[in-house]
């Protein structure tokens, strides 16, 4: 049986990953998804661990990293757009 604290960490990591989908402002939540997901994985291995909780944590970490890359691309485009507009 998994501890309630581990499932709470998985739910928090999932929430961070969900909130990171917000364009531009979501970049603030990506590190939270990765960090809380990592803590959830560590806690799941300390106890008996529920594979569903562990899977949620792994997915939150992966989504946090992928969405961070996309968010960085969006911020780079936002930075470069005025420069590109001047070149036209």
Legacy VTK file of the C-alpha trace (Angstrom):
# vtk DataFile Version 3.0
C-alpha trace
ASCII
DATASET POLYDATA
POINTS 88 float
0.000 0.000 0.000
1.291 3.452 -0.826
1.476 6.198 1.724
-0.937 9.130 1.456
2.034 11.478 1.341
3.355 9.788 -1.813
-0.009 10.023 -3.575
-0.231 13.691 -2.525
3.178 14.298 -4.066
2.006 12.620 -7.282
-1.131 14.780 -7.352
0.932 17.926 -6.755
3.395 16.966 -9.488
0.486 16.348 -11.868
-0.971 19.761 -10.978
2.372 21.466 -11.661
2.601 19.688 -15.023
-0.947 20.756 -15.880
-0.375 24.395 -14.918
2.853 24.444 -16.921
0.729 24.165 -20.094
-0.270 27.834 -19.786
1.609 29.685 -22.548
4.465 31.873 -21.308
3.493 31.878 -17.610
3.619 28.097 -17.463
7.392 28.235 -17.437
7.131 29.030 -13.720
5.519 25.638 -13.030
7.868 23.378 -15.039
10.586 23.176 -12.348
7.917 22.359 -9.771
6.679 19.423 -11.853
10.210 18.054 -12.124
11.141 18.595 -8.458
7.918 17.367 -6.885
7.797 14.425 -9.300
11.349 13.495 -8.302
10.465 13.643 -4.615
7.415 11.496 -5.306
9.530 8.858 -7.020
12.021 8.818 -4.157
9.199 8.458 -1.614
7.546 5.678 -3.628
10.752 3.625 -3.578
11.168 4.087 0.183
7.849 2.378 0.901
5.970 -0.358 -0.864
5.100 2.079 -3.610
2.128 2.045 -5.912
3.086 1.685 -9.597
0.330 4.163 -10.525
1.809 6.818 -8.260
5.277 6.172 -9.622
4.009 6.360 -13.216
2.292 9.672 -12.498
5.528 11.055 -11.073
7.567 9.857 -14.057
5.068 11.380 -16.486
5.064 14.663 -14.570
8.850 14.843 -14.788
8.865 14.034 -18.511
6.087 16.519 -19.259
7.786 19.167 -17.131
10.993 18.839 -19.144
9.284 18.732 -22.554
7.001 21.647 -21.749
9.969 23.613 -20.398
11.689 23.260 -23.779
8.532 24.416 -25.567
8.107 27.334 -23.160
11.726 28.379 -23.730
11.067 28.327 -27.470
8.002 30.540 -26.980
9.986 33.007 -24.857
12.780 33.049 -27.464
10.228 33.835 -30.203
8.758 36.594 -28.031
12.253 38.060 -27.617
13.164 37.776 -31.317
9.843 38.966 -32.830
10.637 42.707 -32.535
14.064 42.125 -34.070
12.541 40.199 -36.966
9.920 42.924 -37.447
12.625 45.604 -37.755
14.450 43.572 -40.392
11.424 43.575 -42.709
LINES 1 89
88 0 1 2 3 4 5 6 7 8 9 10 11 12 13 14 15 16 17 18 19 20 21 22 23 24 25 26 27 28 29 30 31 32 33 34 35 36 37 38 39 40 41 42 43 44 45 46 47 48 49 50 51 52 53 54 55 56 57 58 59 60 61 62 63 64 65 66 67 68 69 70 71 72 73 74 75 76 77 78 79 80 81 82 83 84 85 86 87
